[in-house]
């Protein structure tokens, strides 16, 4: 098979388009096989690899509440944000494979970051067992009220008139919002500074 080489810009564009159309959240666990009857006693930890307040966290808390009712076990949310979801995913990959620790995985933890990392901290396929697809989440372009524009065309014109002045926030390096922002910069020909946070809710809370 002929090897296909992609430039960094092309790779970013392709991954971003995939991520932007399907930002997926789903529960996964360390690679193992277990049934409900064989779950360990005590609470189950659901690791959310982003800070509290973002979409992944909100969905996780709703799922945990309902799942706790169904299985009769307490499910505790543990927000372990950082590195675009890598820190939380790594913790679960190295956790006990008995069903006591699970991960709310996303397209960032199981597609984008493993492709971007030179040294992979975990194998998204070999180190996890998928349990259920939970949600698909779209990305939306927003600006604050202090930015006096009313549409994308006006925003691009403003950014071009003052290159480097503006910045954009994301839920972390390698997340769909980050790559969507970089693709927007390339396609619009504008210059903005990326500011990564530890979760999707943090940029809107400051």
GIRA-V195299 format. One record per pair of residues at least 24 apart in sequence whose ideal C-beta (glycine too) atoms are under 10 Angstrom apart, sorted by the first residue. I is the first residue (numbers start at 1). J is the second residue. If there is no record, write none. Layout:
{{I/J} {I/J}}
//
This chain:
{{9/182} {9/183} {9/186} {10/186} {11/115} {11/116} {11/179} {12/112} {12/116} {12/178} {12/179} {12/182} {12/183} {12/185} {12/186} {13/179} {13/182} {13/183} {13/186} {13/187} {14/179} {14/183} {15/107} {15/111} {15/112} {15/115} {15/116} {15/174} {15/176} {15/179} {15/182} {15/183} {16/112} {16/139} {16/176} {16/177} {16/178} {16/179} {16/180} {16/181} {16/182} {16/183} {16/184} {16/186} {16/187} {17/179} {17/180} {17/183} {18/107} {18/111} {18/112} {18/176} {18/179} {19/106} {19/107} {19/108} {19/111} {19/112} {19/139} {19/174} {19/175} {19/176} {19/177} {19/178} {19/179} {19/180} {19/183} {20/107} {20/138} {20/139} {20/176} {20/177} {20/179} {20/180} {20/183} {20/184} {21/136} {21/138} {21/139} {21/176} {22/107} {22/111} {22/136} {22/137} {22/138} {22/176} {23/55} {23/56} {23/106} {23/107} {23/108} {23/112} {23/135} {23/136} {23/137} {23/138} {23/139} {23/171} {23/175} {23/176} {23/177} {23/180} {24/105} {24/106} {24/107} {24/108} {24/110} {24/111} {24/133} {24/134} {24/135} {24/136} {24/137} {24/176} {25/55} {25/56} {25/58} {25/59} {25/60} {25/63} {25/104} {25/105} {25/106} {25/107} {25/108} {25/109} {25/133} {25/134} {25/135} {25/136} {25/137} {26/59} {26/103} {26/104} {26/105} {26/106} {26/107} {26/109} {26/110} {26/130} {26/131} {26/132} {26/133} {26/134} {26/135} {26/136} {27/60} {27/63} {27/64} {27/67} {27/102} {27/103} {27/104} {27/105} {27/128} {27/129} {27/130} {27/131} {27/132} {27/133} {27/134} {28/89} {28/92} {28/93} {28/102} {28/103} {28/104} {28/105} {28/106} {28/109} {28/110} {28/124} {28/127} {28/128} {28/129} {28/130} {28/131} {28/132} {29/92} {29/93} {29/95} {29/96} {29/97} {29/98} {29/99} {29/100} {29/101} {29/102} {29/103} {29/105} {29/127} {29/128} {29/129} {29/130} {29/131} {30/92} {30/93} {30/94} {30/95} {30/96} {30/97} {30/98} {30/99} {30/100} {30/101} {30/102} {30/103} {30/122} {30/127} {30/128} {30/129} {31/93} {31/97} {31/123} {31/125} {31/126} {31/127} {31/128} {31/129} {32/96} {32/97} {32/98} {32/99} {32/128} {32/129} {33/97} {33/99} {33/129} {34/97} {34/98} {34/99} {34/100} {34/129} {35/99} {36/70} {36/71} {36/72} {36/73} {36/99} {38/98} {38/99} {39/71} {39/73} {39/98} {39/99} {39/100} {40/73} {40/96} {40/98} {40/99} {40/100} {40/101} {41/73} {41/100} {42/73} {42/74} {42/76} {42/100} {43/68} {43/73} {43/74} {43/75} {43/76} {43/100} {44/68} {44/71} {44/73} {44/74} {44/75} {44/76} {44/99} {44/100} {44/101} {44/102} {45/74} {45/75} {45/76} {45/77} {45/78} {45/80} {45/91} {45/92} {45/95} {45/96} {45/100} {45/101} {45/102} {45/103} {46/75} {46/76} {46/77} {46/78} {46/92} {46/101} {46/102} {46/103} {46/104} {47/76} {47/77} {47/78} {47/79} {47/80} {47/85} {47/87} {47/88} {47/89} {47/90} {47/91} {47/92} {47/95} {47/101} {47/102} {47/103} {47/104} {47/105} {48/77} {48/78} {48/79} {48/80} {48/81} {48/85} {48/88} {48/103} {48/104} {48/106} {48/199} {49/78} {49/79} {49/80} {49/81} {49/82} {49/83} {49/84} {49/85} {49/86} {49/87} {49/88} {49/89} {49/90} {49/91} {49/92} {49/103} {49/104} {49/105} {49/106} {49/108} {49/109} {49/113} {49/171} {49/172} {49/175} {49/198} {49/199} {50/79} {50/80} {50/81} {50/82} {50/84} {50/85} {50/87} {50/88} {50/104} {50/106} {50/108} {50/109} {50/171} {50/172} {50/175} {50/197} {50/198} {50/199} {50/200} {50/201} {50/202} {51/79} {51/80} {51/81} {51/82} {51/171} {51/172} {51/197} {51/198} {51/199} {51/200} {51/201} {51/202} {51/205} {52/77} {52/79} {52/81} {52/198} {52/199} {52/201} {52/202} {52/205} {53/79} {53/199} {53/200} {53/201} {53/202} {53/203} {53/204} {53/205} {54/79} {54/81} {54/137} {54/171} {54/172} {54/175} {54/177} {54/197} {54/198} {54/199} {54/200} {54/201} {54/202} {54/203} {54/204} {55/106} {55/135} {55/137} {55/138} {55/139} {55/171} {55/199} {55/200} {55/201} {56/81} {56/85} {56/88} {56/104} {56/105} {56/106} {56/108} {56/109} {56/134} {56/135} {56/137} {56/171} {56/175} {56/199} {56/200} {56/201} {57/81} {57/104} {57/199} {57/200} {57/201} {58/135} {58/137} {58/200} {58/201} {59/104} {59/106} {59/134} {59/135} {59/137} {60/102} {60/103} {60/104} {60/134} {60/135} {61/104} {62/134} {62/135} {63/104} {63/132} {63/134} {63/135} {64/102} {64/104} {67/102} {67/132} {73/99} {73/100} {75/102} {76/101} {77/104} {78/102} {78/103} {79/198} {79/199} {80/198} {81/171} {81/172} {81/197} {81/198} {81/199} {81/200} {81/202} {82/172} {82/173} {82/196} {82/198} {82/199} {83/108} {83/109} {83/113} {83/117} {83/121} {83/172} {83/173} {83/174} {83/196} {83/198} {84/108} {84/109} {84/112} {84/113} {84/116} {84/117} {84/170} {84/171} {84/172} {84/173} {84/174} {84/175} {84/176} {84/178} {84/196} {84/198} {85/109} {85/110} {85/112} {85/113} {85/171} {85/172} {85/173} {85/174} {85/175} {85/198} {85/199} {86/113} {86/114} {86/116} {86/117} {86/120} {86/121} {86/122} {86/172} {86/173} {86/174} {87/121} {87/172} {87/198} {89/113} {89/114} {89/121} {89/122} {89/124} {89/127} {89/128} {90/120} {90/121} {90/122} {90/127} {91/121} {91/122} {92/122} {92/127} {92/128} {93/121} {93/122} {93/123} {93/124} {93/126} {93/127} {93/128} {94/121} {94/122} {94/127} {97/127} {97/128} {97/129} {99/129} {99/131} {102/128} {102/129} {102/131} {103/128} {103/131} {104/134} {104/135} {105/130} {105/131} {105/133} {105/134} {106/134} {106/135} {106/137} {106/171} {106/175} {106/176} {107/136} {107/137} {107/174} {107/175} {107/176} {107/179} {108/171} {108/172} {108/173} {108/174} {108/175} {108/176} {108/177} {108/178} {108/179} {109/174} {109/175} {111/174} {111/176} {112/173} {112/174} {112/175} {112/176} {112/178} {112/179} {113/172} {113/173} {113/174} {113/175} {114/174} {115/174} {116/173} {116/174} {116/179} {117/174} {137/176} {137/200} {138/176} {139/170} {139/175} {139/176} {139/177} {139/179} {139/180} {139/181} {139/200} {140/177} {140/180} {141/168} {141/177} {141/180} {141/181} {141/184} {142/168} {142/169} {142/203} {142/204} {143/168} {144/203} {144/204} {152/184} {152/188} {153/188} {155/184} {155/188} {155/190} {156/184} {156/187} {156/188} {156/189} {156/190} {157/188} {157/190} {158/190} {159/184} {159/185} {159/188} {159/189} {159/190} {159/191} {159/192} {160/188} {160/189} {160/190} {160/191} {161/190} {162/190} {162/191} {163/189} {163/190} {163/191} {163/192} {164/190} {164/191} {164/192} {164/193} {165/191} {165/192} {165/193} {166/190} {166/191} {166/192} {166/193} {167/192} {167/193} {167/194} {167/195} {167/203} {168/192} {168/193} {168/194} {168/195} {168/203} {169/193} {169/194} {169/195} {169/196} {169/197} {169/200} {169/202} {169/203} {169/204} {169/206} {170/194} {170/195} {170/196} {170/197} {170/199} {170/200} {170/202} {170/203} {171/196} {171/197} {171/198} {171/199} {171/200} {171/201} {171/202} {171/203} {172/196} {172/197} {172/198} {172/199} {172/200} {172/202} {173/197} {175/199} {175/200} {176/200} {177/203}}
//
